[in-house]
Amino acid sequence: MQWQPLEAAVERATGRAFKVRDSRSMGGGCINQAVLVSDGKRSFFVKLNAASKLSMFEAEAAGLDDMRAADAIRVPEPVCTGSSDGNAWFVMEYIPMGGRSNARLAGEQLALMHRKQADAFGWRMDNTIGSTPQPNDWMNDWVAFWREQRLGFQLQLAARNGHGGALQSRGEKLLSSFDRLLDHDPVPSLLHGDLWGGNIGYDREGNPVIFDPAVYFGDREADLAMTELFGGFGTAFYETYDAVWPIDRGYAVRKTLYNLYHILNHLNLFGGGYAGQAQGMIDRLLAEIG
């Protein structure tokens, strides 16, 4: 990649000259490449993808801005986004990681971030969950939001991707009846949206840092459920969260409903065994409904 357009954008955003003297790969996930760039004095973390993904980076930057504005838990500061030579890029603050984890502080700070609330469910723009589009039209009804813009949307994608049969028939039955599980009157909390163990770290002072968001305003339990999907947060995290903002009764069942969204998204992104996992979750939820 030619660094000149990115250098110029960083200079405009920060008001200070910047020339890339060193760059090294930071690996990356299944969606983006990641590079650390430095001029010898300042370093930035850069995500790279095809130019067509620029809007994905713009939405991610806006999500980080909203989480930073909540002033509850550390997130990287966005610097700039742009595209050149067929590449889209997102430049953000580089936060060196490696401090001792502090699950109690992470639980406390996430609960405080969830206290940042809106008047409706959704967000000011659509974004992505992984690389899958995530619609966020504002709605006053949480059940309708989850039915139309989360589960229903993913089931439609699954059908287009060839995953039909029982997944669709049982999924449609769940869509028509899962409102019986959502009887706890949630408020629209600011959510990270994709808070699995790979999207939290600890800086060198031990402060929690969350990143790679899929931000929207929704039921805080959706974030908590995602923390349990692949593990890694620990008992202290949940004890402290519950002490700051007690978790509502019935969460143990609802977390399966919320994590079904992410399993369906994994099915649409990666295929494989996620179809059986999604089917099993749907069947457990239908059994709860009776």
MOGICOR-V302339 format. One record per run of one state. SS is the DSSP state (a for helix, b for strand, c for the rest). FROM is the first residue (numbers start at 1). TO is the last residue. If there is no record, write none. Layout:
SS;FROM;TO
SS;FROM;TO
//
This chain:
c;1;3
a;4;14
c;15;21
b;22;25
c;26;32
b;33;38
c;39;42
b;43;50
a;51;69
c;70;73
b;74;74
c;75;77
b;78;84
c;85;86
b;87;93
c;94;96
b;97;97
c;98;102
a;103;114
c;115;116
b;117;117
c;118;120
b;121;122
c;123;126
b;127;129
c;130;131
b;132;134
c;135;138
b;139;139
c;140;141
a;142;160
c;161;165
a;166;175
c;176;177
a;178;181
c;182;188
b;189;191
c;192;196
a;197;199
b;200;203
c;204;207
b;208;210
c;211;215
b;216;218
c;219;219
a;220;229
c;230;234
a;235;244
c;245;250
a;251;270
c;271;273
a;274;289
c;290;290
//
